[in-house]
Amino acid sequence: TKAGAGILRFTGAGGNLTHTGSTVVQSGTLMMNANLASASVVSVLSGATLLGSGTIAGATAIQPSGILAPGSAAATPGVLTFGSSLGLGGQTLLDFSGTTRGSQYDGITVAGPLTYGGSLLLQFTGTLPEGTYDLFSGFSSQAGTFSSITAAGGYTGSLTEAAGVWTGTFGAQTLTFTNATGSLVIVPEPSAAVLVSILATLGIHR
């Protein structure tokens, strides 16, 4: 049990963590940059935070008002890997500063079932090129949905959901997150794309 307001860090230097019994992040922050090889369950309770770029083998649940944020507390992106199921019920925070998963934007890899829930906050240091960003990957199945998806920083505002697809238009770009794929896709805003096409047809370049 992680108790108290401080940060408990596990690094890879000590090898695998193989303790028996459950792992409970009761308060404060647990930073997992090692391999928690125990197959026992992991719970992040209300007000507590799970960070890191390591691996957690057991089934993991982020309880309401708990926080999941891959990477480090200094907003350095990373990929947090779950070897079993992951249930999201609190707030998931993902940071973006570029196009490379793990070093420039956060990712979550899940080997088992993924259940969406709680809120998702996407924090951008600026705008990004059009393309596909794999926020969640590897999951065997997915269920549920977020209560909200909000962008902050380079894009500011909320995405709206229709049948598991979240969409928001920010200036000249549209951001779309799809539950089934776990990916965020950034494309030109439709009217801007049409304008570019018309200009190209006329031989006019921006």
C-alpha positions, 0 to 999 in steps of 0.5 A: 500500500502506497500511503502518504502525500509523497512520491514512491518511485520504482526504477528498473535498476532492481529488476522485477518486483514480484511481491505477492498480494494486491498493490494499492495506491491509497494516496500520493503518487506511485511512479512505476518505471520498473516491471511490476511482475506480480499478477495481483491486482493494482488499484489507484484510489480517489486522490492518488496518482499512477505515473511511469513508463514501466510495466504492470502485469496485474489487472489494474483499476483507476478508481473514480477521482484517481489519476493515470498519467504515463511518463514522469511528473515533469510532463515528460511523455512515456508509455505505460504498459499493462499486461492484463486488463485496465479499467479507467474510472478517474482521470487519464492525462496524456501529454503531447509535444510531438509525433513520436509515441513514448518520447513526444507523446504519451501512450498506454499499451494494454494486453487485455481488455480495456474499459474506458471511463472517467475523463480524458485530458489531452495536454498539448504544448502546441499544435501537431501535424495531421496524422494518427496518434496511438493513445491506447494500443494492444488491447484485446477488447474495449468497452465503456466510454469516457464521460468527457474528453478535453483538450488544453494548450495548443488545442483548447476545448472539448470533443463531443461523442457520437456512437463511440467517436469523439470529435472537435474542431480547433481552428484549421484542424479536426481532432477525432478519437475513436473508442474502438481503435484507441487512436487520435486522428488529426486532419484538416478542418473540412472547410479548410481542406475544401479550400486547399483543394479548390486552390490546388485545382486553380493552381494557387498555392498558399 
